[in-house]
Each structure stands twice: as C-alpha cells, then as structure tokens.
C-alpha cells in the first residue's frame, strides 16, 4: 500500500497550491481603496479611456507597444513588413509612446519588430501610464498580479506532481491493487487541479491579469461600444488576433 503515501503526497501538493491560488484570486478581486478625490476609477468613463490605457488594462505593456506600432502603421508613419522588420517612414513621434518606438530604431531607420516592441514595452512612457492607472484604481498592483501568476504556476506544478506520483505508484510492486483502481484514485486530485486552472482561466479572461474590477468594467463597456467598429480599439482590447490582415499578424508574430 505504499502507493497510498504517494497519493497523500499528491493531495497535499494539490490542496496547498489550490488554496494559494484561491487566496491570491480573492485578494485581486477586492476593489482598490478609493483615491482621495473619489471612488476607484473616478473621472473615467468608457469613452474617456484612451486606447493606450485600454491596451494596458487588457494586455499590459506588450499590448501598448503593439497598439503603438499598429497605430503608426495605419498613419503611414511606420512600415511593418510580413518578414518581421519595421521601417521608419516619419521620424517624428506624436506622443511619448510613439517616441519610445522611434527611439528603438537604429540610424538606418530599420529594426526587427520584436526588438522594437520589447524596447517600447519597457519604456518610461509605459511605466508612467501604469502608475496613473494604478493610482486611479483601474489597474491591478504588481504584487496582486504576481500572486495570481504564482498561484497558477503552483497549481500547474501540482498537476505535474500528481502525474509523477501516479506513474511512480504504477511502477511499484503489485500488492493486489489493480492499476485501474490506482489511476482512479489519482484522477481525483488531477481533476481538481485541472478544474481549478479552468476556473482561473475563465475568471481572468480576458482582462483581470492587468485590470482591477473597476478597470474590467470600463473595458467591458468600451468593448461593447467600440470593440467592433474601431480596428485599433479591437486590437487594444483583444490583441493582434483581432487583426484581419494576415501580413500584419505575421509582422507581429
């Protein structure tokens, strides 16, 4: 019956990781304290949320960089090739995010899209944007995001632990217990971890990795108002998968 000890080990890892994820998700779901001048998100309406802010709340710094690249491409200030290279057409940035993109290019005005996107996502303009949204109660603090991500990783490791202990149990000398019975017992903690991950995926899709509950409400309203008719708004809210042009999708792949 040594396999029972392995089963208990698997259950211990599963319960610990699931509790960790649930606690992190509960903390992240609590509305941020109201700022001194009003409630969380005071002064923001869906139509007042600019696309850079929407992109950050929906997808973080990477989404902001992608939106900037696509906005400049649509304005014919930047050329994005399906080969993954970007070329500067107009070297004058109209806002801090465009200037951060242009600053990532070399003297010849060409650079890989990946390198430009990474540099733009790490620029000071994105940090200022994040601080503003955090102060308004619309963005999740970095600690809350890290706790949820850590909880998800812990549950994934627990699922791997269940699989490993089940395999080890099957390799032990037979004590009269059928292999199907052993697998049946190990399937219960495995189903718990998979269910927990599925619920976490459902609850966090598509905004809560970056947006607070107040920010999520604004994004849902913005998606309802502009998500279909405005291509840039669709990209800000859903990412590059919202693009209908395969060449642009290839450029940002």
C-alpha positions in Angstrom: 0.0 0.0 0.0 3.0 2.3 -0.4 1.1 3.9 -3.3 -1.3 5.4 -0.7 1.6 7.5 0.6 2.3 8.8 -2.9 -1.5 9.6 -3.2 -1.4 11.6 0.1 1.7 13.4 -1.2 -0.2 14.4 -4.4 -3.2 15.5 -2.4 -1.0 17.7 -0.1 0.6 19.4 -3.1 -2.8 19.9 -4.8 -4.6 21.3 -1.8 -1.7 23.7 -0.9 -1.5 25.1 -4.4 -5.2 25.5 -4.9 -5.6 27.3 -1.6 -2.7 29.6 -2.7 -4.3 30.4 -6.0 -7.8 31.0 -4.4 -6.3 33.3 -1.8 -4.4 35.3 -4.5 -7.5 35.5 -6.7 -9.6 36.7 -3.7 -7.2 39.4 -2.9 -7.0 40.5 -6.5 -10.8 40.7 -6.7 -11.1 43.1 -3.8 -11.7 46.7 -5.2 -8.8 49.0 -4.6 -9.1 51.7 -1.9 -10.8 54.8 -3.1 -8.5 57.6 -4.1 -8.7 60.8 -2.1 -10.7 62.6 -4.8 -13.4 59.9 -5.1 -14.2 56.3 -5.8 -11.9 53.9 -7.7 -11.8 55.0 -11.3 -13.2 58.4 -10.6 -13.2 60.6 -13.6 -13.0 57.7 -16.0 -15.8 56.7 -18.4 -15.5 54.1 -21.2 -15.4 56.9 -23.7 -12.8 58.8 -21.7 -10.5 55.8 -21.5 -7.9 56.3 -24.3 -6.7 53.4 -26.3 -3.3 53.2 -24.7 -4.9 52.9 -21.3 -7.3 50.3 -22.6 -4.4 48.4 -24.1 -2.5 48.4 -20.8 -5.5 47.2 -18.8 -6.4 44.5 -21.4 -2.9 43.2 -22.2 -0.2 45.1 -20.3 3.0 46.8 -21.6 3.3 44.4 -24.6 -0.2 45.3 -25.8 0.6 49.0 -25.5 3.7 48.5 -27.7 1.7 46.6 -30.3 -1.0 49.2 -30.4 1.5 51.9 -30.9 3.2 50.0 -33.8 -0.2 49.4 -35.5 -1.3 53.0 -35.0 1.8 54.3 -36.6 1.5 51.8 -39.4 -2.1 52.9 -40.1 -1.0 56.5 -40.1 1.7 55.6 -42.6 4.5 56.7 -40.2 5.8 53.2 -40.0 6.0 50.2 -42.3 5.6 46.8 -40.8 6.7 44.0 -43.2 5.5 40.4 -43.0 9.1 39.4 -42.7 9.2 40.8 -39.1 11.0 44.0 -39.8 9.9 47.6 -39.3 10.9 50.7 -41.2 10.5 54.3 -40.2 8.6 56.5 -42.6 8.0 59.6 -40.5 10.6 60.1 -37.7 8.5 62.5 -35.7 6.6 60.9 -32.8 3.3 62.4 -31.8 3.2 61.2 -28.2 5.6 59.6 -25.7 4.7 56.1 -26.8 5.4 56.8 -30.5 8.7 58.5 -29.5 9.6 55.4 -27.5 9.1 53.3 -30.6 11.1 55.6 -32.8 13.9 55.6 -30.2 14.3 51.8 -30.6 15.4 52.1 -34.2 19.0 52.4 -35.4 20.4 55.2 -37.6 19.2 53.4 -40.7 15.6 53.5 -39.6 15.1 49.8 -39.6 14.8 47.2 -36.9 13.2 43.8 -36.1 9.6 44.3 -34.8 10.4 42.1 -31.8 13.2 44.3 -30.7 11.1 47.5 -31.1 8.2 46.0 -29.3 10.3 44.9 -26.3 12.0 48.4 -26.1 8.7 50.2 -26.3 7.1 48.0 -23.6 9.9 48.8 -21.2 9.9 52.5 -21.9 9.3 55.1 -19.2 6.1 56.1 -21.0 4.5 52.8 -20.2 5.6 53.0 -16.6 4.0 56.4 -16.2 0.8 55.1 -17.8 0.8 52.1 -15.4 1.3 54.4 -12.4 -1.6 56.6 -13.5 -4.0 53.7 -13.9 -2.8 52.2 -10.6 -3.4 55.5 -8.8 -6.9 55.7 -10.3 -7.7 52.2 -9.1 -8.1 50.8 -12.6 -5.0 48.6 -12.7 -4.0 45.7 -10.5 -0.9 46.4 -8.4 2.2 44.4 -9.4 2.0 42.4 -6.1 -1.5 41.2 -6.9 -0.6 40.2 -10.4 2.4 38.3 -9.2 0.5 36.5 -6.5 -2.1 35.3 -9.0 0.5 34.2 -11.5 2.4 32.4 -8.8 -0.7 30.6 -7.7 -1.4 29.4 -11.3 2.2 28.2 -11.6 1.9 26.3 -8.3 -1.3 24.6 -9.5 0.4 23.6 -12.7 3.3 22.2 -10.7 0.8 20.3 -8.5 -0.7 18.8 -11.7 2.7 17.6 -12.7 3.3 16.2 -9.2 0.1 14.2 -9.5 1.1 12.7 -12.8 4.6 11.9 -11.5 3.3 10.2 -8.3 0.7 8.3 -10.3 3.4 7.0 -12.6 5.6 6.1 -9.6 2.7 4.2 -8.0 2.1 2.2 -11.1 5.8 1.2 -11.2 5.7 -0.1 -7.6 5.5 -3.9 -7.0 1.9 -5.1 -7.2 0.2 -5.6 -3.8 -3.1 -6.8 -5.2 -4.5 -3.4 -6.1 -5.4 -3.1 -9.8 -3.7 -0.4 -11.8 -7.1 0.9 -12.9 -8.0 1.4 -9.2 -4.8 3.3 -8.5 -5.3 5.5 -11.6 -8.9 6.2 -10.4 -7.7 7.5 -7.0 -5.0 9.7 -8.6 -7.5 11.0 -11.2 -9.4 12.9 -8.4 -6.6 15.3 -7.4 -5.7 15.7 -11.1 -9.3 16.7 -11.9 -9.2 19.2 -9.1 -6.1 20.9 -10.4 -7.4 20.9 -13.9 -10.7 22.3 -12.8 -9.0 25.0 -10.7 -6.9 26.0 -13.7 -10.0 26.1 -15.9 -11.9 28.3 -13.4 -8.9 30.6 -13.1 -8.8 30.9 -16.8 -12.5 31.6 -17.1 -12.5 34.1 -14.2 -9.4 36.0 -15.5 -10.4 36.1 -19.2 -9.8 38.5 -20.8 -8.9 41.4 -18.6 -8.1 40.7 -15.0 -4.4 39.9 -15.4 -3.9 43.6 -15.6 -7.2 45.4 -14.8 -8.8 45.8 -11.4 -12.5 45.1 -11.1 -13.2 48.8 -11.8 -10.9 48.6 -14.8 -12.6 45.5 -16.1 -16.0 47.2 -16.0 -14.7 50.0 -18.1 -13.1 47.6 -20.6 -16.3 45.6 -20.9 -18.2 48.8 -21.6 -15.6 50.0 -24.1 -15.7 46.7 -25.9 -19.5 47.0 -26.2 -19.2 50.5 -27.6 -16.2 50.4 -29.8 -14.9 46.8 -30.0 -16.4 46.0 -33.3 -16.4 49.3 -35.3 -12.9 50.5 -34.4 -10.0 48.3 -35.5 -7.5 49.9 -33.2 -9.9 49.5 -30.2 -10.3 45.9 -31.1 -6.6 45.4 -31.1 -6.3 47.3 -27.8 -8.9 45.0 -26.2 -8.2 41.7 -27.8 -4.6 41.9 -29.1 -3.2 41.1 -32.6 -5.6 38.2 -33.0 -8.2 40.8 -33.8 -6.3 41.8 -37.0 -7.9 40.7 -40.2 -4.8 41.4 -42.3 -2.6 38.2 -42.3 0.5 40.3 -43.3 0.2 42.4 -40.1 -0.4 39.4 -38.0 2.8 37.9 -39.5 4.7 41.1 -38.8 3.9 41.0 -35.1 4.2 37.2 -34.7 
